[in-house]
Amino acid sequence: MNFSTRICMQEIQSLQAQATEPDREMRTFFIIEIFSEGVAVDAANSKDIAIIKKTGKVALLEEAIKNKSNELDMDDIVDVHCGIAHTRWATHGVPSEVNCHPHRSDEGNGFVVVHNGIITNYKEVKVFLEKKGFCFESETDTEVIAKLISHFYQQHPNFSFRELVESVVQQLVRNNLFSR
């Protein structure tokens, strides 16, 4: 397991432990039934981003990563370490691997996103993007972010990443820490 994957996994374990600590009787229910988690990392043998997702205990995600490690050369040394991870309680869509974060813009993982909060206008954004030909894999609100970034990138290929993110944020109605 490479450095960025190890760091991501440590943080997921910490977050899941914090979320379940207050109610010891419900801990097993929360971990098995509600939580889902995933990581997206650069792997040594690939120009692309590897996404690995699981529901339930973090140990299941660790096992899935170990199973993919040889295929992705995740133990090799890489020059750049980049990864994102997320653990979530389901607010949109049932806990399942397809609904786990990270979410991607397309099959090539052009843009990969994790998000904490609720996008209150995600249904409208999703309909707009479906009319533009985007296909959705999950039932989550977060997936619209990845697809919308891709849409703006297709429309404005010279935009910086910051300009893409600013364009997306302007289109979303959010209920989270960063809401206006």
C-alpha positions, 0 to 999 in steps of 0.5 A: 500500500503506497504512502497516500493510500496509507494516510487516506486509510488512517483518516477513514479509520479515525473518522469512522471511530469518532462517528461511532464512539458515542453510542457503543450499542449502535456501533456495529449497526452504524459500521455495517449498515450505514457507513461506506467508504472509498479511496482514489489514488494515483497508482504507479503503473497507471496514468489514471486514478484508481478508485476502490470502494466498499461498504461496512467496516474499514477492514473490508476496504483495506482488504480490497486495496490489498487485493488490487495492490499487485494489479496497480503496483501500489507498493512501488515508489512514486514521485507524487503522492495524491489521494482522496478518501471519504467515509459517509453516512448515506443521505442520498441513496442506499449504502452500496459500493456504487453510492460510495465516494469518491465519485467520478466524472466518467469511466476514465476518472477525469475528475474525482470528487468527495463531498460532505454536505447536501446539494439541495438542487442536485436533482435539477442539476442532474436532469440538466446534465442528463440532457447533455448526455451524462450518464449517472452511476449512483443515486447520490447528490455528490456525483453531480459535482464531478459531472458538472466539472467535466461539463464546464471543462468540455465547454471551457478547456482553457479554464484553470482548475480554480475557474472550473471549481468556481463555475461549479460552486455557482451552480450548486445550492448547498447545505454545508459548512461552506454555504453562503 
